[in-house]
Amino acid sequence: MKTLDSAKVASNVTANNETTSIFDISINDLGGNSINLSDYKGRKMLFVNVASECGFTKQYKDLQELSDRYPDDLVVIGSPCNQFGKQEPGDAMQIKTFCEKNFGVTFLLTEKINVKGKDQHPLYQWLSSKKLNGKKSSSVKWNFQKYLVDENGKLIDHYLSFTNPLSAKITKHL
C-alpha cells in the first residue's frame, strides 16, 4: 500500500511552496482494497469520520440520501474511527454489516483509521493542514465531522458534527 509520507510532504510543501494533491493519497476500503482518489476527479468528495455507537450515527441515513441525491456530482467517503469515546469498536465486517443493515449504506467506507494524533492517517493530515491543503487548518473535534473537497481536489470547507449532511451549508456547493 502506497502511503503519503507527511514529513516528505511537509518538506516538499516548504521547498516548492505548493500544496499537496489529495489525489496522491492512498487509503484502503473496508475490504482492504486500495482506493484511488484520482478516480473521483471531476466530482466533489465529502469525507466523514464515522462511528457506529455515536449520538450522530443517525447521520448515516442522511449521508446515504446525499449520496443518492447527487450520484454524478458527489462521492461520500466514510472513514470509521475509534478515537472519540471508543464509539467504533467493530472490525471491518461488523462495521459494513451495521451500516448496510441499519442505514442501507452503499457509499464508500474506508478502512478504520486515526483522524488525529501521532498516527493520523495521511488523508486527515491533508484535510486538516493548511500546509498540505492550501486552504485552512482545522482539528477533528468528534465523530461525523465533514470535509468537502471540490472537483479539482481543493478543500472547500469543513463542517462540525452537528452540521447535518443535507444542510444548505453543504448542499449549496453541489
C-alpha positions, -999 to +999 in steps of 0.1 A: +000+000+000+014+034-010+011+059+018+019+096+019+050+104+040+039+135+059+074+146+066+083+143+030+051+161+020+058+189+045+093+194+032+081+194-004+055+220+005+081+242+021+107+236-007+082+240-035+058+264-018+030+242-032+002+222-016+000+185-020-027+169-041-053+149-023-052+126-054-018+114-043-031+100-010-037+063-007-063+047+015-080+013+015-116+004+016-132-017+044-123-048+024-086-039+022-087-029-015-068+003-025-090+033-033-076+056-060-089+091-051-079+103-085-108+082-099-131+109-084-116+139-103-145+159-117-167+151-087-168+166-052-158+144-023-173+146+012-151+129+038-167+120+071-151+102+101-179+078+112-187+057+142-214+031+149-221+039+185-222+078+184-251+101+190-245+114+154-247+078+139-282+085+126-264+108+101-255+077+081-291+079+067-286+115+056-252+107+042-267+080+021-295+103+010-269+129+000-250+103-020-282+091-037-293+126-045-261+137-062-246+105-077-229+122-107-216+152-087-205+138-053-187+109-037-194+104+000-165+086+017-169+075+053-138+067+074-145+046+105-126+059+135-125+047+171-107+077+186-137+095+201-152+077+230-143+043+215-175+046+196-163+024+166-151-008+183-161-031+154-139-048+128-144-042+091-171-069+087-191-057+117-189-021+105-200-030+070-229-051+083-240-025+107-241+002+081-259-018+055-284-033+078-293-002+098-289+026+072-287+010+038-253+024+033-239+019-002-214+048-002-177+042+001-164+032+035-126+031+041-105+011+065-107+021+101-082+050+106-070+076+131-081+111+122-059+129+147-028+124+168+006+110+161-009+081+140-032+104+120-039+090+085-023+110+056-058+117+043-067+135+075-033+152+076-042+167+043-077+176+052-067+193+085-035+210+075-033+243+056+003+235+047-010+205+028-044+215+015-036+252+008-069+265+023-071+261+061-061+242+092-086+225+115-087+198+141-111+169+141-133+175+171-156+145+171-172+117+150-191+128+119-170+159+112-172+166+074-147+178+049-159+189+014-133+188-015-141+202-049-138+185-084-102+196-087-091+183-053-092+216-035-106+218+000-139+238+001-145+237+039-151+216+069-182+212+090-186+201+126-205+170+136-238+188+143-240+200+107-264+177+090-251+163+057-282+176+040-277+212+053-276+241+029-241+248+042-230+217+023-256+213-005-251+249-018-218+236-032-233+207-051 
